[in-house]
Amino acid sequence: MPQPVVIVTGANGQLGKELMAASAAYSQFQFVFLSKEDLAIDQPQPVQTYFKKSMPAFCINCAAYTTVDKAETEQGTAMRINADATGLLASVCKSFNTRFIHISTDYVFDGTATAPYKETDPTNPVNYYGLTKLRGEQMAIANNKESVIIRTSWVYSEYGNNFVKTMIRLMREKKHLNVVNDQWGSPTYAADLAKALLDIIAAGNADSRNWIPGVYHYSNDGVISWYDFAVAIKTLTGSNCHINPIPTSAYPTPAKRPAYSVFDKKKIQSNWHLPINDWRSSLEAMVGRCNAALQ
């Protein structure tokens, strides 16, 4: 019996690369990792042709326009990739009986909550990037009721560009850094998220009753500020850089950020029985992998 094919879009991003690294432990599947050069996911004909040829059992959509500040001016591109392409993939997955997983974001919320966000809480993006990701969710569900949408927050990895890698670099270059201390959330180590995604498709492949469509929240456990995150990175790397806490108002950006991005993760734990690692232990693992790569 042939192995089920799993398509992963956004292969060059940090989550795509973590999925590639983790996929070796899931030998029951045949994985195909696709960059934007391999498949234009916003073009109906190439997507239809590719699915017809490969007949995938699962599609994990990690492709996204993620430059939050540029999305304020590059609105057409952001909407095409984050919303239109997501809707197209969901529709094509439905046509080919492919299970569809789409990765979304905490930016669909406005950050005014005082308790962890549940999947049923009202959405209200405060920037254009968040709006495009919300539209992508809506189009996925409208085009394919069997879609699984996983919102995540503050994603980092040893691959790609992210807060942790930026902090490590800047702490080597500078004696002082300013980091905002009034935005709160939960980091997500992309390696943990990758394993969660692969465990979900493994469960769905083993028994179709294990496939439970809907919106889910996933991050590591714990609530910290960006300042707290930077201090932990400083400690783990042994840096002598001084970290100064500053308010968001002292660090203006083109796109507004939600002040509170903490998730309630009970639903994903209940439905998929996934372990949720503490943010600090996952950060330690990532920094350890980075240090090992440098040796």
BELBELDA-V509359 format. One record per pair of residues at least 24 apart in sequence whose C-alpha atoms are under 8 Angstrom apart, sorted by sequence separation. I is the first residue (numbers start at 0). GAP is how many residues later the second one is. D is the distance in whole Angstrom. If there is no record, write none. Layout:
I_GAP_D ; I_GAP_D
//
This chain:
3_24_7 ; 4_24_6 ; 5_24_6 ; 6_24_6 ; 7_24_6 ; 8_24_6 ; 9_24_6 ; 10_24_5 ; 2_25_6 ; 3_25_5 ; 4_25_5 ; 5_25_5 ; 6_25_5 ; 7_25_5 ; 8_25_5 ; 9_25_5 ; 60_25_8 ; 104_25_8 ; 107_25_7 ; 192_25_8 ; 2_26_5 ; 3_26_6 ; 4_26_6 ; 5_26_6 ; 6_26_6 ; 7_26_6 ; 8_26_6 ; 9_26_7 ; 106_26_8 ; 107_26_6 ; 192_26_8 ; 2_27_6 ; 4_27_7 ; 6_27_7 ; 8_27_8 ; 35_27_8 ; 104_28_7 ; 103_29_6 ; 103_30_8 ; 187_30_8 ; 188_30_8 ; 153_31_7 ; 155_31_7 ; 187_31_5 ; 188_31_7 ; 152_32_7 ; 153_32_7 ; 154_32_6 ; 155_32_6 ; 156_32_6 ; 186_32_6 ; 187_32_5 ; 103_33_7 ; 152_33_7 ; 153_33_5 ; 154_33_5 ; 155_33_5 ; 156_33_6 ; 185_33_6 ; 186_33_6 ; 58_34_8 ; 152_34_6 ; 153_34_6 ; 154_34_6 ; 155_34_6 ; 156_34_7 ; 185_34_6 ; 186_34_8 ; 101_35_8 ; 152_35_6 ; 154_35_6 ; 185_35_7 ; 151_36_7 ; 185_36_6 ; 185_37_5 ; 41_38_7 ; 184_38_5 ; 185_38_6 ; 41_39_6 ; 58_39_7 ; 60_39_8 ; 183_39_7 ; 184_39_6 ; 222_39_7 ; 40_40_8 ; 55_40_8 ; 56_40_7 ; 57_40_5 ; 58_40_6 ; 59_40_6 ; 60_40_6 ; 61_40_7 ; 183_40_6 ; 184_40_6 ; 50_41_8 ; 54_41_7 ; 56_41_5 ; 57_41_5 ; 58_41_5 ; 59_41_5 ; 60_41_5 ; 61_41_6 ; 183_41_4 ; 184_41_8 ; 41_42_7 ; 42_42_8 ; 46_42_8 ; 55_42_6 ; 56_42_6 ; 57_42_6 ; 58_42_6 ; 59_42_6 ; 60_42_6 ; 182_42_5 ; 183_42_7 ; 41_43_4 ; 54_43_8 ; 57_43_8 ; 59_43_8 ; 181_43_6 ; 182_43_7 ; 40_44_6 ; 41_44_8 ; 43_44_7 ; 47_44_7 ; 51_44_8 ; 180_44_5 ; 181_44_8 ; 218_44_7 ; 40_45_8 ; 46_45_8 ; 50_45_7 ; 101_45_7 ; 103_45_7 ; 104_45_8 ; 105_45_6 ; 179_45_8 ; 180_45_6 ; 217_45_7 ; 15_46_6 ; 41_46_7 ; 99_46_7 ; 100_46_6 ; 101_46_6 ; 102_46_6 ; 103_46_6 ; 104_46_4 ; 105_46_6 ; 179_46_6 ; 180_46_5 ; 216_46_6 ; 218_46_8 ; 14_47_7 ; 40_47_8 ; 98_47_7 ; 99_47_5 ; 100_47_5 ; 101_47_5 ; 102_47_5 ; 103_47_4 ; 104_47_5 ; 105_47_5 ; 178_47_7 ; 179_47_6 ; 180_47_7 ; 216_47_7 ; 217_47_6 ; 40_48_7 ; 98_48_7 ; 99_48_6 ; 100_48_6 ; 101_48_6 ; 102_48_6 ; 103_48_6 ; 104_48_6 ; 178_48_5 ; 216_48_5 ; 231_48_8 ; 235_48_7 ; 4_49_7 ; 6_49_6 ; 12_49_8 ; 82_49_6 ; 86_49_6 ; 89_49_8 ; 90_49_7 ; 93_49_8 ; 100_49_7 ; 102_49_7 ; 215_49_8 ; 4_50_7 ; 5_50_6 ; 8_50_8 ; 12_50_8 ; 81_50_6 ; 82_50_6 ; 85_50_5 ; 89_50_5 ; 93_50_6 ; 216_50_8 ; 217_50_7 ; 232_50_8 ; 236_50_8 ; 4_51_5 ; 5_51_6 ; 6_51_6 ; 7_51_6 ; 8_51_6 ; 9_51_7 ; 10_51_7 ; 77_51_7 ; 81_51_6 ; 82_51_8 ; 84_51_8 ; 85_51_8 ; 88_51_8 ; 89_51_8 ; 92_51_8 ; 178_51_7 ; 215_51_7 ; 216_51_7 ; 235_51_7 ; 3_52_7 ; 4_52_5 ; 5_52_5 ; 6_52_5 ; 7_52_5 ; 8_52_5 ; 9_52_5 ; 10_52_8 ; 82_52_5 ; 83_52_7 ; 86_52_5 ; 87_52_8 ; 90_52_5 ; 93_52_8 ; 215_52_6 ; 3_53_6 ; 4_53_7 ; 5_53_6 ; 6_53_6 ; 7_53_6 ; 8_53_5 ; 9_53_4 ; 74_53_7 ; 78_53_5 ; 81_53_8 ; 82_53_4 ; 85_53_7 ; 86_53_5 ; 89_53_6 ; 90_53_6 ; 3_54_8 ; 5_54_8 ; 7_54_7 ; 8_54_5 ; 9_54_7 ; 77_54_7 ; 81_54_6 ; 82_54_7 ; 85_54_6 ; 89_54_6 ; 71_55_7 ; 83_55_8 ; 87_55_8 ; 220_55_6 ; 71_56_6 ; 82_56_7 ; 86_56_6 ; 219_56_6 ; 220_56_6 ; 221_56_6 ; 70_57_6 ; 71_57_7 ; 89_57_7 ; 218_57_7 ; 219_57_5 ; 220_57_5 ; 221_57_6 ; 70_58_6 ; 219_58_5 ; 220_58_6 ; 211_59_7 ; 219_59_5 ; 67_60_8 ; 68_60_8 ; 67_61_6 ; 66_62_8 ; 209_62_8 ; 219_62_8 ; 65_63_7 ; 166_63_7 ; 170_63_7 ; 147_64_7 ; 148_64_8 ; 150_64_7 ; 176_64_7 ; 178_64_7 ; 180_64_5 ; 181_64_8 ; 147_65_5 ; 148_65_6 ; 149_65_6 ; 150_65_6 ; 151_65_6 ; 152_65_8 ; 167_65_7 ; 174_65_7 ; 175_65_5 ; 176_65_6 ; 177_65_6 ; 178_65_6 ; 179_65_6 ; 180_65_6 ; 181_65_6 ; 182_65_7 ; 145_66_8 ; 146_66_5 ; 147_66_5 ; 148_66_5 ; 149_66_5 ; 150_66_5 ; 151_66_5 ; 152_66_6 ; 163_66_8 ; 166_66_7 ; 167_66_8 ; 174_66_5 ; 175_66_5 ; 176_66_5 ; 177_66_5 ; 178_66_5 ; 179_66_5 ; 180_66_6 ; 181_66_6 ; 145_67_5 ; 146_67_6 ; 147_67_6 ; 148_67_6 ; 149_67_6 ; 150_67_6 ; 151_67_6 ; 171_67_7 ; 173_67_7 ; 174_67_6 ; 175_67_6 ; 176_67_6 ; 177_67_6 ; 178_67_6 ; 179_67_5 ; 180_67_8 ; 144_68_7 ; 145_68_7 ; 147_68_8 ; 149_68_7 ; 170_68_6 ; 175_68_7 ; 177_68_6 ; 179_68_6 ; 144_69_8 ; 163_69_7 ; 167_69_8 ; 170_69_8 ; 171_69_8 ; 170_70_6 ; 179_71_8 ; 199_72_7 ; 182_75_7 ; 183_75_6 ; 184_75_6 ; 185_75_7 ; 198_75_8 ; 182_76_4 ; 183_76_5 ; 184_76_4 ; 185_76_6 ; 181_77_7 ; 182_77_6 ; 183_77_6 ; 184_77_5 ; 185_77_8 ; 182_78_8 ; 183_78_7 ; 184_78_8 ; 195_78_7 ; 191_85_8 ; 188_90_8 ; 191_90_8 ; 187_91_7 ; 186_92_6 ; 185_93_7 ; 188_93_6 ; 188_94_7 ; 118_96_6 ; 118_97_6 ; 188_97_8 ; 118_98_7 ; 117_99_8 ; 152_108_7 ; 127_127_8 ; 126_128_6 ; 157_128_7 ; 125_129_8 ; 126_129_6 ; 156_129_7 ; 157_129_8 ; 125_130_6 ; 126_130_7 ; 125_131_7 ; 157_131_8 ; 125_132_7 ; 157_132_6 ; 17_139_8 ; 17_141_8 ; 13_142_7 ; 14_142_8 ; 16_142_7 ; 13_143_6 ; 57_143_7 ; 13_144_8 ; 116_144_8 ; 13_145_5 ; 115_145_8 ; 116_145_6 ; 117_145_7 ; 118_145_8 ; 12_146_7 ; 13_146_5 ; 110_146_8 ; 111_146_7 ; 113_146_8 ; 115_146_5 ; 116_146_5 ; 117_146_5 ; 12_147_6 ; 13_147_8 ; 110_147_4 ; 111_147_7 ; 112_147_7 ; 114_147_8 ; 115_147_5 ; 116_147_5 ; 117_147_8 ; 109_148_5 ; 110_148_5 ; 111_148_6 ; 115_148_5 ; 108_149_7 ; 109_149_8 ; 110_149_4 ; 106_150_8 ; 109_150_8 ; 110_150_6 ; 106_151_7 ; 108_152_8 ; 106_154_8 ; 105_155_6 ; 21_169_8 ; 17_172_6 ; 18_172_7 ; 21_172_7 ; 25_172_8 ; 17_173_5 ; 21_173_7 ; 14_175_5 ; 18_175_5 ; 22_175_8 ; 13_176_7 ; 14_176_7 ; 17_176_6 ; 18_176_7 ; 25_176_8 ; 14_178_8 ; 14_179_7 ; 18_179_8 ; 71_182_7 ; 71_183_7 ; 68_184_7 ; 69_184_8 ; 68_185_5 ; 68_186_5 ; 67_187_7
//
